[in-house]
Amino acid sequence: EQAVGQTPWWRFFLLACIDVEANVLLVWAYQYTSITSVMLLDCFTIPSVMILSCVFLKARYTRVHFGGALLCLMGLSCIVVSDALDAVQAAKHGDDTEYPHAVWGDLLCISG
C-alpha cells in the first residue's frame, strides 16, 4: 500500500487522458445523433460505474440495484434500435432524415 500523496504522476495523467477521450467522443456524438439520444444514452454511466465499483472498490449491490441497471440497459437498447429503424425506414422510402448516421452517434455516446 502506498501512503496518501505517494501516487505516481503517470496514473493521474492516464486518468486525465481517459477523461478527455470520453468527452471528445461525447461531443463528437452530437454531430451524428439527436440531443435527446445523447442525453438518454449518457445514462450508460450508471451501469458502467456499478461494474467498475464492483471490480475496483469491491462494492456490493442488491438485486434492486442490478434490476435498476438492467432497466437502464433495456432503455438504452430501445433508443439504439429506434434510431436504427428510423434510418432503415428513411432509406427504404428515399426520405432524407435529419440524422442519417444516428446509430454511429449512439455508439460514440455509449463509448464515451
DONU-6038 format. One record per residue (C-alpha): residue number from 1; x, y, z; residue in one letter. Coordinates in Angstrom, 1 decimal. Example, Ala and Ser with C-alpha at 12.3 -4.5 7.8 and 13.67 -1.06 7.14 Angstrom:
% residues 2
{1,{12.3,-4.5,7.8},A}
{2,{13.7,-1.1,7.1},S}
//
This chain:
% residues 112
{1,{0.0,0.0,0.0},E}
{2,{1.2,3.5,-0.8},Q}
{3,{0.9,6.4,1.6},A}
{4,{-1.5,9.1,0.8},V}
{5,{0.1,11.6,-1.6},G}
{6,{2.5,9.0,-3.0},Q}
{7,{0.5,8.1,-6.1},T}
{8,{2.7,8.2,-9.2},P}
{9,{2.0,11.2,-11.5},W}
{10,{1.5,8.9,-14.5},W}
{11,{-1.6,7.4,-13.0},R}
{12,{-3.2,10.8,-12.8},F}
{13,{-2.1,11.5,-16.4},F}
{14,{-3.6,8.3,-17.6},L}
{15,{-6.9,9.1,-15.9},L}
{16,{-6.9,12.6,-17.4},A}
{17,{-6.3,11.1,-20.9},C}
{18,{-9.2,8.7,-20.5},I}
{19,{-11.5,11.5,-19.3},D}
{20,{-10.6,13.7,-22.3},V}
{21,{-11.2,10.8,-24.7},E}
{22,{-14.6,10.2,-23.2},A}
{23,{-15.5,13.9,-23.5},N}
{24,{-14.3,14.1,-27.1},V}
{25,{-16.4,11.0,-28.1},L}
{26,{-19.5,12.5,-26.4},L}
{27,{-19.1,15.9,-28.1},V}
{28,{-18.5,14.1,-31.4},W}
{29,{-21.7,12.1,-31.0},A}
{30,{-23.7,15.4,-31.2},Y}
{31,{-22.8,15.6,-34.9},Q}
{32,{-24.4,12.3,-35.7},Y}
{33,{-27.4,11.9,-33.5},T}
{34,{-30.1,14.0,-31.8},S}
{35,{-29.5,15.7,-28.5},I}
{36,{-32.3,13.6,-27.0},T}
{37,{-30.5,10.4,-27.8},S}
{38,{-27.2,11.7,-26.5},V}
{39,{-28.8,12.8,-23.2},M}
{40,{-30.5,9.5,-22.7},L}
{41,{-27.6,7.3,-23.8},L}
{42,{-25.4,9.2,-21.4},D}
{43,{-27.2,7.3,-18.7},C}
{44,{-25.0,4.3,-19.6},F}
{45,{-22.8,5.8,-16.9},T}
{46,{-24.9,4.2,-14.2},I}
{47,{-24.3,0.5,-15.1},P}
{48,{-20.7,1.3,-16.1},S}
{49,{-19.9,2.9,-12.7},V}
{50,{-21.6,-0.1,-10.9},M}
{51,{-19.4,-2.6,-12.7},I}
{52,{-16.2,-0.6,-12.1},L}
{53,{-17.0,-0.1,-8.5},S}
{54,{-17.7,-3.8,-8.1},C}
{55,{-14.4,-4.6,-9.7},V}
{56,{-12.1,-2.0,-8.2},F}
{57,{-13.8,-0.9,-5.0},L}
{58,{-15.4,-4.2,-4.1},K}
{59,{-18.8,-2.5,-3.7},A}
{60,{-21.8,-4.7,-3.2},R}
{61,{-25.2,-4.1,-4.7},Y}
{62,{-28.6,-5.6,-4.1},T}
{63,{-30.9,-7.2,-6.6},R}
{64,{-32.9,-4.0,-6.7},V}
{65,{-29.7,-2.1,-7.8},H}
{66,{-29.0,-4.6,-10.5},F}
{67,{-32.6,-4.5,-11.6},G}
{68,{-32.4,-0.7,-12.0},G}
{69,{-29.2,-1.1,-14.0},A}
{70,{-30.9,-3.7,-16.2},L}
{71,{-33.8,-1.4,-16.8},L}
{72,{-31.4,1.3,-17.8},C}
{73,{-29.7,-1.0,-20.3},L}
{74,{-33.1,-2.1,-21.7},M}
{75,{-34.0,1.6,-22.3},G}
{76,{-30.6,2.3,-23.9},L}
{77,{-31.1,-0.6,-26.3},S}
{78,{-34.6,0.6,-27.2},C}
{79,{-33.1,4.0,-28.2},I}
{80,{-30.4,2.5,-30.4},V}
{81,{-32.9,0.1,-32.1},V}
{82,{-35.3,3.0,-32.6},S}
{83,{-32.6,5.1,-34.3},D}
{84,{-31.6,2.2,-36.4},A}
{85,{-35.2,1.5,-37.5},L}
{86,{-35.6,5.2,-38.3},D}
{87,{-32.6,5.1,-40.6},A}
{88,{-33.7,2.0,-42.3},V}
{89,{-37.2,3.3,-42.8},Q}
{90,{-35.9,6.6,-44.2},A}
{91,{-33.6,4.8,-46.6},A}
{92,{-36.4,2.4,-47.7},K}
{93,{-38.7,5.3,-48.6},H}
{94,{-36.0,7.5,-50.0},G}
{95,{-36.6,10.1,-47.4},D}
{96,{-34.0,12.4,-46.0},D}
{97,{-33.6,12.0,-42.3},T}
{98,{-32.1,14.7,-40.1},E}
{99,{-29.7,12.1,-38.6},Y}
{100,{-28.8,9.5,-41.2},P}
{101,{-25.9,8.2,-39.1},H}
{102,{-27.7,8.2,-35.7},A}
{103,{-26.6,4.7,-34.8},V}
{104,{-22.9,5.8,-35.2},W}
{105,{-23.6,8.7,-32.9},G}
{106,{-25.3,6.4,-30.4},D}
{107,{-22.2,4.1,-30.4},L}
{108,{-19.9,7.1,-29.9},L}
{109,{-22.0,8.3,-27.0},C}
{110,{-22.0,4.9,-25.4},I}
{111,{-18.3,4.6,-25.9},S}
{112,{-17.7,7.9,-24.2},G}
//
